[in-house]
Amino acid sequence: MTPQLLSFQPVTGALAVSTAGVLPDSAVGLAGIVGRSSVLRHVLERMRRVAATDASVLITGETGTGKELLARAIHQHSRRAARQLVPVNMAAVPEGLAAAELFGHERGAYTGADRARAGRFEVADRGTLFLDEIGELRPDVQVLLLRVLQEGEFERLGGTVSRRVDVRLVTATNRDVESEVREGRFRQDLFYRLNVFPIRLPPLRERPDDIPILADHFLQQTAARFDRCIQSIEPESMRRLLRYAWPGNIRQLQNVIERSVIMSDGGQLVVADSSLPDAPQGRPERGEAGLFAGNPTLEEIKKRYVNHLLTVTRGNMVRAAAILDVDRRSLYRMVERYQLGTPDLRRHWEDGLATRDSGLGTRSVDAEFIAEP
C-alpha cells in the first residue's frame, strides 16, 4: 500500500490526504528532523552554519526534544561524516566509571579490569563524539575532559602513555549549565570550552505548527510497522493534540500516536483523553481568579480569555484558533473587536491572513504577544 501523507488545515479543521511516499521537503528538515515552524527553521539554520566547522557545540533543551537527532544531523553534514559518530549518555554510565568509559583503561587499572580497553575518545578519533547529559559529569572527570579539549591528548586510566586524538565534540544537557557553574557544580572553564556554539532546541509547546506534521509522520511510521490501515487523524483528535502542552515533548507525542494506533479501529486515528495524562492546556498568568475578577460581563470574560490564549501561545494565531475551535479569521475579528495586542502586531497578523488568501502560501505569523496596557 502506498504510504499517505496527512496534512491538517487549521482554518477549516479538515484533514487533506495525498499519496506521497515521503513528507514534502517543506515539512522535513535534515537527518529526519521533521517540522516547518519558524523556530525549527532557525535551529536548522544554526546547525547548517556550525556543521561545516569543528567548533564544539552545546545543545540544550528539555528531555524528549530530539537532542541526539540534532547531534547526528551536525555529524552527517560535517567533513567528518564518513567517520564514526560515537554517542555516550553520561547519565547511563555507572558511578565512578565515567573516566574509563571516555578515556579507556589499561589492564589492572582497577578491580575487574582484566584487559586493556580503548575509550570512547579513541573510538571516535577523526569522527564526532556526542556526550549526552553532560551535566552529570563528576568534577574529577570534568578536569580530564578539559585537558583533552585544551591539549588534544589524554592517558588511559592506569596508563602513562599520552594518546592524541582528533575528535569533534558535541554535548547536550537538559540542565541549566550556567546555573550549575554559578553554584560550583560545573567548571566554568570547561563550560566555556563546550559552549563555543550553543543551540537551544525548543520544547514542542513552543512549536505548535509542527505538531500536525509530527503526528502524521509518526502515524505513517507506526501504521506501517504494525501493518494497520489507518489513513487519517480524526479532526477532533488533532485539535486535542494541538491543545495539549506536551511536557514529554516529541518523545511523548510519538508514544501517544503509537498507543492510539494500537487502540484505533477503522481508517481514522482516535486519540483518547486518557492518552494525555493531566492534559495541561497552558498556564494562566493569574489563574481563574484573574479571568473572573471584579464580576466581569460575559463580553469582558471573552476578551480576557482570548488575550490569555494569545499570551500563552506567544501570539501564535494557529494554535490559539485551534484551542478556541474557530478559524483564524474569526480569531482575528475578535482581536480587532477587543483591540488586543499592539497596532503593529495586529497589522502583522492581518498581513499573514492576506498572504494566505492571496494564494502565495502560508506565512508564519507567530510572534511574541505584547498586550497593550
C-alpha positions as a Markdown table, in Angstrom:
| # | Residue | x | y | z |
|---|---|---|---|---|
| 1 | Met | 0.0 | 0.0 | 0.0 |
| 2 | Thr | 1.3 | 3.5 | -0.9 |
| 3 | Pro | 2.0 | 5.5 | 2.3 |
| 4 | Gln | -0.2 | 8.5 | 2.6 |
| 5 | Leu | 0.7 | 12.0 | 3.8 |
| 6 | Leu | -1.8 | 13.7 | 6.0 |
| 7 | Ser | -1.9 | 17.5 | 6.4 |
| 8 | Phe | -4.1 | 19.3 | 9.0 |
| 9 | Gln | -5.7 | 22.5 | 7.8 |
| 10 | Pro | -6.0 | 24.8 | 10.9 |
| 11 | Val | -8.5 | 27.2 | 9.2 |
| 12 | Thr | -11.1 | 24.5 | 8.4 |
| 13 | Gly | -10.2 | 21.7 | 10.8 |
| 14 | Ala | -10.1 | 19.3 | 7.8 |
| 15 | Leu | -7.6 | 16.7 | 7.0 |
| 16 | Ala | -6.2 | 16.5 | 3.5 |
| 17 | Val | -4.7 | 13.2 | 2.2 |
| 18 | Ser | -2.2 | 12.8 | -0.5 |
| 19 | Thr | -0.5 | 9.7 | -1.8 |
| 20 | Ala | 3.1 | 10.9 | -1.2 |
| 21 | Gly | 5.6 | 8.3 | -0.3 |
| 22 | Val | 7.5 | 10.8 | 1.9 |
| 23 | Leu | 6.9 | 14.1 | 3.6 |
| 24 | Pro | 7.5 | 17.1 | 1.3 |
| 25 | Asp | 10.7 | 19.0 | 1.5 |
| 26 | Ser | 9.0 | 21.9 | 3.3 |
| 27 | Ala | 8.0 | 19.5 | 6.1 |
| 28 | Val | 11.3 | 17.8 | 6.6 |
| 29 | Gly | 14.5 | 19.3 | 7.9 |
| 30 | Leu | 17.8 | 17.5 | 7.9 |
| 31 | Ala | 18.7 | 13.9 | 9.1 |
| 32 | Gly | 15.0 | 13.1 | 9.7 |
| 33 | Ile | 14.2 | 16.2 | 11.8 |
| 34 | Val | 10.5 | 16.8 | 11.0 |
| 35 | Gly | 8.8 | 20.2 | 11.0 |
| 36 | Arg | 8.5 | 23.6 | 9.3 |
| 37 | Ser | 7.9 | 26.1 | 12.1 |
| 38 | Ser | 9.9 | 29.2 | 12.2 |
| 39 | Val | 11.6 | 28.2 | 15.4 |
| 40 | Leu | 12.7 | 24.9 | 14.0 |
| 41 | Arg | 14.0 | 26.5 | 10.8 |
| 42 | His | 16.1 | 28.8 | 13.0 |
| 43 | Val | 17.6 | 25.8 | 14.8 |
| 44 | Leu | 18.4 | 24.1 | 11.4 |
| 45 | Glu | 20.0 | 27.2 | 10.0 |
| 46 | Arg | 22.3 | 27.4 | 13.1 |
| 47 | Met | 23.0 | 23.7 | 12.6 |
| 48 | Arg | 23.9 | 24.2 | 9.0 |
| 49 | Arg | 26.3 | 27.0 | 9.8 |
| 50 | Val | 28.2 | 25.2 | 12.5 |
| 51 | Ala | 28.2 | 21.7 | 10.9 |
| 52 | Ala | 30.9 | 22.6 | 8.4 |
| 53 | Thr | 33.3 | 23.7 | 11.2 |
| 54 | Asp | 35.0 | 21.7 | 14.0 |
| 55 | Ala | 33.6 | 24.0 | 16.7 |
| 56 | Ser | 32.3 | 22.4 | 19.9 |
| 57 | Val | 28.5 | 22.5 | 20.1 |
| 58 | Leu | 26.4 | 22.5 | 23.3 |
| 59 | Ile | 22.8 | 21.5 | 22.6 |
| 60 | Thr | 20.3 | 22.4 | 25.4 |
| 61 | Gly | 16.7 | 21.5 | 25.7 |
| 62 | Glu | 14.1 | 19.6 | 27.7 |
| 63 | Thr | 14.0 | 15.8 | 27.7 |
| 64 | Gly | 12.4 | 14.4 | 24.6 |
| 65 | Thr | 13.1 | 17.4 | 22.2 |
| 66 | Gly | 15.5 | 15.4 | 20.0 |
| 67 | Lys | 19.0 | 16.5 | 21.1 |
| 68 | Glu | 20.6 | 13.3 | 19.8 |
| 69 | Leu | 18.9 | 13.6 | 16.5 |
| 70 | Leu | 20.3 | 17.1 | 16.1 |
| 71 | Ala | 23.8 | 15.9 | 17.1 |
| 72 | Arg | 23.5 | 13.3 | 14.3 |
| 73 | Ala | 22.5 | 15.9 | 11.8 |
| 74 | Ile | 25.6 | 18.0 | 12.8 |
| 75 | His | 27.8 | 15.0 | 12.2 |
| 76 | Gln | 26.1 | 14.0 | 8.9 |
| 77 | His | 26.6 | 17.5 | 7.5 |
| 78 | Ser | 30.2 | 17.9 | 8.6 |
| 79 | Arg | 33.5 | 17.0 | 6.9 |
| 80 | Arg | 33.7 | 14.0 | 9.4 |
| 81 | Ala | 30.5 | 12.4 | 8.1 |
| 82 | Ala | 32.5 | 9.4 | 6.6 |
| 83 | Arg | 33.9 | 8.7 | 10.1 |
| 84 | Gln | 32.1 | 7.4 | 13.1 |
| 85 | Leu | 29.6 | 9.3 | 15.4 |
| 86 | Val | 30.0 | 7.8 | 18.9 |
| 87 | Pro | 27.2 | 8.7 | 21.3 |
| 88 | Val | 27.5 | 8.3 | 25.1 |
| 89 | Asn | 24.7 | 9.0 | 27.6 |
| 90 | Met | 26.7 | 10.1 | 30.7 |
| 91 | Ala | 23.6 | 9.6 | 32.9 |
| 92 | Ala | 23.7 | 5.9 | 32.0 |
| 93 | Val | 27.4 | 5.4 | 32.9 |
| 94 | Pro | 27.8 | 3.7 | 36.3 |
| 95 | Glu | 29.1 | 5.9 | 39.1 |
| 96 | Gly | 32.9 | 6.0 | 39.1 |
| 97 | Leu | 33.3 | 4.5 | 35.6 |
| 98 | Ala | 32.9 | 7.7 | 33.5 |
| 99 | Ala | 36.7 | 8.3 | 33.2 |
| 100 | Ala | 37.3 | 4.7 | 32.0 |
| 101 | Glu | 34.3 | 4.9 | 29.6 |
| 102 | Leu | 35.7 | 8.1 | 28.0 |
| 103 | Phe | 39.4 | 7.5 | 28.1 |
| 104 | Gly | 39.8 | 3.8 | 28.3 |
| 105 | His | 41.9 | 1.8 | 30.8 |
| 106 | Glu | 44.9 | -0.4 | 30.9 |
| 107 | Arg | 44.9 | -4.0 | 32.3 |
| 108 | Gly | 44.8 | -4.0 | 36.1 |
| 109 | Ala | 43.8 | -0.3 | 36.3 |
| 110 | Tyr | 41.1 | -1.3 | 38.8 |
| 111 | Thr | 39.4 | -4.4 | 40.1 |
| 112 | Gly | 37.8 | -6.3 | 37.2 |
| 113 | Ala | 39.9 | -4.6 | 34.5 |
| 114 | Asp | 41.4 | -7.9 | 33.2 |
| 115 | Arg | 42.3 | -6.5 | 29.8 |
| 116 | Ala | 43.1 | -3.1 | 28.2 |
| 117 | Arg | 40.2 | -1.3 | 26.6 |
| 118 | Ala | 40.0 | 1.8 | 24.4 |
| 119 | Gly | 37.8 | 4.6 | 25.5 |
| 120 | Arg | 35.2 | 6.5 | 23.5 |
| 121 | Phe | 37.6 | 9.2 | 22.6 |
| 122 | Glu | 39.9 | 6.7 | 20.8 |
| 123 | Val | 36.9 | 5.1 | 19.1 |
| 124 | Ala | 35.7 | 8.5 | 17.8 |
| 125 | Asp | 39.2 | 9.6 | 16.5 |
| 126 | Arg | 38.7 | 11.7 | 13.4 |
| 127 | Gly | 35.0 | 11.5 | 13.9 |
| 128 | Thr | 32.4 | 13.0 | 16.3 |
| 129 | Leu | 31.9 | 12.3 | 20.0 |
| 130 | Phe | 28.4 | 13.1 | 21.3 |
| 131 | Leu | 28.2 | 13.3 | 25.1 |
| 132 | Asp | 24.6 | 13.5 | 26.2 |
| 133 | Glu | 23.6 | 14.6 | 29.7 |
| 134 | Ile | 27.0 | 16.3 | 30.1 |
| 135 | Gly | 25.8 | 17.9 | 33.3 |
| 136 | Glu | 26.1 | 14.5 | 35.0 |
| 137 | Leu | 30.0 | 14.6 | 34.9 |
| 138 | Arg | 31.7 | 14.5 | 38.2 |
| 139 | Pro | 34.3 | 17.2 | 39.0 |
| 140 | Asp | 37.3 | 14.9 | 38.6 |
| 141 | Val | 36.1 | 13.8 | 35.1 |
| 142 | Gln | 35.5 | 17.4 | 34.2 |
| 143 | Val | 39.2 | 18.1 | 34.7 |
| 144 | Leu | 40.2 | 15.2 | 32.4 |
| 145 | Leu | 37.8 | 16.3 | 29.8 |
| 146 | Leu | 39.1 | 19.9 | 29.9 |
| 147 | Arg | 42.6 | 18.6 | 29.3 |
| 148 | Val | 41.5 | 16.8 | 26.2 |
| 149 | Leu | 39.8 | 19.9 | 24.8 |
| 150 | Gln | 42.8 | 22.1 | 25.6 |
| 151 | Glu | 45.7 | 19.8 | 24.5 |
| 152 | Gly | 44.1 | 17.1 | 22.4 |
| 153 | Glu | 45.7 | 14.3 | 24.4 |
| 154 | Phe | 45.0 | 12.0 | 27.4 |
| 155 | Glu | 46.2 | 8.9 | 29.2 |
| 156 | Arg | 44.1 | 5.7 | 29.6 |
| 157 | Leu | 43.1 | 5.0 | 33.3 |
| 158 | Gly | 46.2 | 3.3 | 34.9 |
| 159 | Gly | 48.4 | 4.2 | 31.9 |
| 160 | Thr | 51.3 | 6.5 | 31.4 |
| 161 | Val | 51.4 | 6.9 | 27.6 |
| 162 | Ser | 49.8 | 10.1 | 26.2 |
| 163 | Arg | 47.5 | 9.5 | 23.3 |
| 164 | Arg | 46.5 | 12.1 | 20.8 |
| 165 | Val | 43.1 | 12.2 | 19.2 |
| 166 | Asp | 41.3 | 14.4 | 16.6 |
| 167 | Val | 37.7 | 14.5 | 17.8 |
| 168 | Arg | 34.8 | 16.9 | 17.2 |
| 169 | Leu | 32.9 | 17.2 | 20.4 |
| 170 | Val | 29.1 | 17.8 | 20.6 |
| 171 | Thr | 27.5 | 17.8 | 24.0 |
| 172 | Ala | 23.9 | 18.1 | 25.3 |
| 173 | Thr | 22.0 | 18.6 | 28.5 |
| 174 | Asn | 18.6 | 19.3 | 29.8 |
| 175 | Arg | 20.1 | 21.2 | 32.8 |
| 176 | Asp | 20.7 | 25.0 | 33.2 |
| 177 | Val | 24.5 | 24.6 | 33.0 |
| 178 | Glu | 25.1 | 28.3 | 33.7 |
| 179 | Ser | 23.3 | 27.9 | 37.0 |
| 180 | Glu | 25.4 | 24.8 | 37.7 |
| 181 | Val | 28.5 | 26.9 | 37.1 |
| 182 | Arg | 27.3 | 29.7 | 39.4 |
| 183 | Glu | 26.6 | 27.1 | 42.1 |
| 184 | Gly | 30.1 | 25.5 | 41.7 |
| 185 | Arg | 28.9 | 22.1 | 40.4 |
| 186 | Phe | 30.3 | 22.6 | 36.9 |
| 187 | Arg | 33.7 | 24.1 | 36.0 |
| 188 | Gln | 33.4 | 27.5 | 34.3 |
| 189 | Asp | 36.5 | 26.9 | 32.1 |
| 190 | Leu | 35.0 | 23.6 | 30.8 |
| 191 | Phe | 31.7 | 25.3 | 30.2 |
| 192 | Tyr | 33.3 | 27.9 | 28.0 |
| 193 | Arg | 35.1 | 25.2 | 26.1 |
| 194 | Leu | 31.9 | 23.3 | 25.5 |
| 195 | Asn | 29.7 | 26.3 | 24.8 |
| 196 | Val | 31.6 | 27.6 | 21.8 |
| 197 | Phe | 28.4 | 27.4 | 19.7 |
| 198 | Pro | 25.2 | 26.9 | 21.7 |
| 199 | Ile | 22.0 | 25.6 | 20.1 |
| 200 | Arg | 18.7 | 25.6 | 22.1 |
| 201 | Leu | 16.1 | 23.0 | 21.0 |
| 202 | Pro | 12.7 | 24.5 | 21.8 |
| 203 | Pro | 10.1 | 22.3 | 23.5 |
| 204 | Leu | 7.2 | 21.1 | 21.5 |
| 205 | Arg | 4.8 | 23.6 | 23.1 |
| 206 | Glu | 6.8 | 26.4 | 21.5 |
| 207 | Arg | 6.5 | 24.9 | 18.0 |
| 208 | Pro | 2.8 | 24.0 | 17.8 |
| 209 | Asp | 2.8 | 24.4 | 14.0 |
| 210 | Asp | 4.9 | 21.2 | 13.9 |
| 211 | Ile | 2.5 | 19.1 | 15.9 |
| 212 | Pro | 0.3 | 18.1 | 13.0 |
| 213 | Ile | 3.3 | 17.3 | 10.8 |
| 214 | Leu | 5.0 | 15.2 | 13.5 |
| 215 | Ala | 1.7 | 13.4 | 14.4 |
| 216 | Asp | 1.2 | 12.5 | 10.7 |
| 217 | His | 4.9 | 11.4 | 10.4 |
| 218 | Phe | 4.6 | 9.1 | 13.5 |
| 219 | Leu | 1.2 | 7.8 | 12.2 |
| 220 | Gln | 2.8 | 6.7 | 8.9 |
| 221 | Gln | 5.7 | 5.0 | 10.6 |
| 222 | Thr | 3.6 | 3.2 | 13.2 |
| 223 | Ala | 0.8 | 2.1 | 10.9 |
| 224 | Ala | 3.4 | 0.6 | 8.5 |
| 225 | Arg | 5.2 | -1.1 | 11.4 |
| 226 | Phe | 2.1 | -2.6 | 12.9 |
| 227 | Asp | 0.5 | -3.3 | 9.4 |
| 228 | Arg | -2.5 | -1.1 | 10.3 |
| 229 | Cys | -4.6 | 0.6 | 7.6 |
| 230 | Ile | -5.1 | 4.0 | 9.3 |
| 231 | Gln | -5.2 | 6.7 | 6.7 |
| 232 | Ser | -6.0 | 9.9 | 8.7 |
| 233 | Ile | -6.3 | 11.5 | 12.1 |
| 234 | Glu | -9.8 | 12.3 | 13.4 |
| 235 | Pro | -10.2 | 16.2 | 13.3 |
| 236 | Glu | -11.2 | 16.4 | 17.0 |
| 237 | Ser | -8.2 | 14.2 | 17.9 |
| 238 | Met | -5.9 | 16.6 | 16.0 |
| 239 | Arg | -7.4 | 19.5 | 17.9 |
| 240 | Arg | -6.8 | 17.6 | 21.1 |
| 241 | Leu | -3.2 | 17.2 | 20.2 |
| 242 | Leu | -2.8 | 20.9 | 19.4 |
| 243 | Arg | -4.3 | 21.9 | 22.8 |
| 244 | Tyr | -2.0 | 19.7 | 24.8 |
| 245 | Ala | 1.2 | 21.2 | 26.3 |
| 246 | Trp | 3.4 | 18.1 | 25.8 |
| 247 | Pro | 5.6 | 18.0 | 28.9 |
| 248 | Gly | 7.4 | 15.0 | 27.4 |
| 249 | Asn | 7.8 | 16.7 | 24.1 |
| 250 | Ile | 8.3 | 14.8 | 20.8 |
| 251 | Arg | 9.1 | 11.5 | 22.6 |
| 252 | Gln | 5.7 | 11.7 | 24.4 |
| 253 | Leu | 3.9 | 12.6 | 21.1 |
| 254 | Gln | 5.4 | 9.6 | 19.4 |
| 255 | Asn | 4.3 | 7.3 | 22.3 |
| 256 | Val | 0.8 | 8.7 | 22.2 |
| 257 | Ile | 0.5 | 8.1 | 18.5 |
| 258 | Glu | 1.8 | 4.6 | 18.8 |
| 259 | Arg | -0.6 | 3.8 | 21.6 |
| 260 | Ser | -3.5 | 5.3 | 19.7 |
| 261 | Val | -2.7 | 3.3 | 16.5 |
| 262 | Ile | -2.9 | 0.1 | 18.6 |
| 263 | Met | -6.3 | 1.2 | 20.1 |
| 264 | Ser | -7.9 | 2.7 | 17.0 |
| 265 | Asp | -10.3 | 0.8 | 14.8 |
| 266 | Gly | -11.2 | 1.8 | 11.2 |
| 267 | Gly | -9.4 | 4.2 | 8.9 |
| 268 | Gln | -9.1 | 7.2 | 11.3 |
| 269 | Leu | -6.8 | 7.6 | 14.3 |
| 270 | Val | -8.6 | 8.4 | 17.5 |
| 271 | Val | -6.6 | 9.9 | 20.4 |
| 272 | Ala | -8.4 | 9.3 | 23.7 |
| 273 | Asp | -8.3 | 11.8 | 26.6 |
| 274 | Ser | -6.7 | 9.1 | 28.7 |
| 275 | Ser | -3.7 | 9.1 | 26.4 |
| 276 | Leu | -2.9 | 12.6 | 27.5 |
| 277 | Pro | -2.2 | 12.4 | 31.3 |
| 278 | Asp | -3.0 | 15.5 | 33.3 |
| 279 | Ala | -3.6 | 17.3 | 30.0 |
| 280 | Pro | -2.1 | 20.7 | 30.8 |
| 281 | Gln | -3.8 | 23.3 | 28.5 |
| 282 | Gly | -1.4 | 26.2 | 29.2 |
| 283 | Arg | -0.8 | 28.1 | 32.4 |
| 284 | Pro | -2.9 | 31.2 | 33.1 |
| 285 | Glu | -0.7 | 34.1 | 34.3 |
| 286 | Arg | -3.2 | 35.0 | 37.0 |
| 287 | Gly | -5.4 | 31.8 | 37.1 |
| 288 | Glu | -9.2 | 31.7 | 37.1 |
| 289 | Ala | -9.3 | 34.4 | 39.7 |
| 290 | Gly | -7.9 | 36.9 | 37.2 |
| 291 | Leu | -10.3 | 35.8 | 34.5 |
| 292 | Phe | -13.4 | 36.4 | 36.7 |
| 293 | Ala | -12.0 | 39.1 | 38.9 |
| 294 | Gly | -14.4 | 42.0 | 39.5 |
| 295 | Asn | -17.6 | 40.2 | 38.3 |
| 296 | Pro | -17.0 | 41.0 | 34.6 |
| 297 | Thr | -19.6 | 40.9 | 31.9 |
| 298 | Leu | -19.6 | 37.9 | 29.5 |
| 299 | Glu | -18.0 | 40.1 | 26.8 |
| 300 | Glu | -15.2 | 41.1 | 29.2 |
| 301 | Ile | -14.6 | 37.4 | 30.0 |
| 302 | Lys | -14.3 | 36.6 | 26.3 |
| 303 | Lys | -11.8 | 39.4 | 25.9 |
| 304 | Arg | -9.7 | 38.3 | 28.8 |
| 305 | Tyr | -9.8 | 34.7 | 27.6 |
| 306 | Val | -8.7 | 35.5 | 24.1 |
| 307 | Asn | -6.0 | 37.8 | 25.5 |
| 308 | His | -4.9 | 34.9 | 27.8 |
| 309 | Leu | -4.7 | 32.4 | 24.9 |
| 310 | Leu | -2.6 | 34.7 | 22.7 |
| 311 | Thr | -0.3 | 35.3 | 25.7 |
| 312 | Val | 0.3 | 31.6 | 26.5 |
| 313 | Thr | 0.7 | 30.7 | 22.8 |
| 314 | Arg | 3.1 | 33.7 | 22.3 |
| 315 | Gly | 0.9 | 35.2 | 19.7 |
| 316 | Asn | 0.6 | 32.0 | 17.6 |
| 317 | Met | -2.7 | 32.5 | 15.8 |
| 318 | Val | -2.8 | 28.9 | 14.5 |
| 319 | Arg | -2.6 | 27.4 | 17.9 |
| 320 | Ala | -4.9 | 29.9 | 19.6 |
| 321 | Ala | -7.6 | 29.4 | 17.0 |
| 322 | Ala | -7.3 | 25.6 | 17.4 |
| 323 | Ile | -7.8 | 25.9 | 21.2 |
| 324 | Leu | -10.8 | 28.2 | 20.6 |
| 325 | Asp | -12.1 | 25.8 | 17.9 |
| 326 | Val | -12.5 | 28.6 | 15.4 |
| 327 | Asp | -10.8 | 29.5 | 12.1 |
| 328 | Arg | -8.0 | 32.1 | 12.1 |
| 329 | Arg | -10.1 | 34.8 | 10.5 |
| 330 | Ser | -12.7 | 34.5 | 13.2 |
| 331 | Leu | -9.9 | 34.9 | 15.8 |
| 332 | Tyr | -8.6 | 37.9 | 14.0 |
| 333 | Arg | -12.1 | 39.5 | 14.2 |
| 334 | Met | -12.1 | 39.0 | 17.9 |
| 335 | Val | -8.6 | 40.6 | 18.2 |
| 336 | Glu | -9.8 | 43.6 | 16.2 |
| 337 | Arg | -13.1 | 43.9 | 18.2 |
| 338 | Tyr | -11.3 | 43.8 | 21.5 |
| 339 | Gln | -8.2 | 45.7 | 20.3 |
| 340 | Leu | -5.8 | 43.1 | 21.6 |
| 341 | Gly | -2.1 | 43.3 | 21.1 |
| 342 | Thr | -0.2 | 46.3 | 19.7 |
| 343 | Pro | -1.2 | 48.0 | 16.5 |
| 344 | Asp | 2.0 | 46.7 | 14.8 |
| 345 | Leu | 1.2 | 43.2 | 15.9 |
| 346 | Arg | -2.4 | 43.4 | 14.6 |
| 347 | Arg | -1.1 | 44.6 | 11.2 |
| 348 | His | 1.4 | 41.7 | 11.3 |
| 349 | Trp | -1.5 | 39.2 | 11.8 |
| 350 | Glu | -3.6 | 40.9 | 9.1 |
| 351 | Asp | -0.7 | 40.7 | 6.6 |
| 352 | Gly | -0.4 | 37.0 | 7.4 |
| 353 | Leu | -4.1 | 36.4 | 6.6 |
| 354 | Ala | -3.9 | 38.5 | 3.4 |
| 355 | Thr | -0.9 | 36.5 | 2.3 |
| 356 | Arg | -2.7 | 33.3 | 2.9 |
| 357 | Asp | -5.8 | 34.4 | 1.0 |
| 358 | Ser | -3.7 | 35.6 | -2.0 |
| 359 | Gly | -2.6 | 32.0 | -2.7 |
| 360 | Leu | 1.0 | 32.9 | -2.2 |
| 361 | Gly | 1.4 | 30.3 | 0.6 |
| 362 | Thr | 1.1 | 30.4 | 4.4 |
| 363 | Arg | 3.3 | 32.9 | 6.0 |
| 364 | Ser | 4.4 | 32.4 | 9.6 |
| 365 | Val | 2.6 | 34.9 | 11.8 |
| 366 | Asp | 3.7 | 33.6 | 15.2 |
| 367 | Ala | 5.3 | 36.4 | 17.3 |
| 368 | Glu | 5.7 | 37.5 | 20.8 |
| 369 | Phe | 2.3 | 38.7 | 22.0 |
| 370 | Ile | 2.5 | 42.1 | 23.7 |
| 371 | Ala | -0.8 | 43.3 | 25.1 |
| 372 | Glu | -1.4 | 47.0 | 25.3 |
| 373 | Pro | -1.8 | 48.4 | 28.8 |
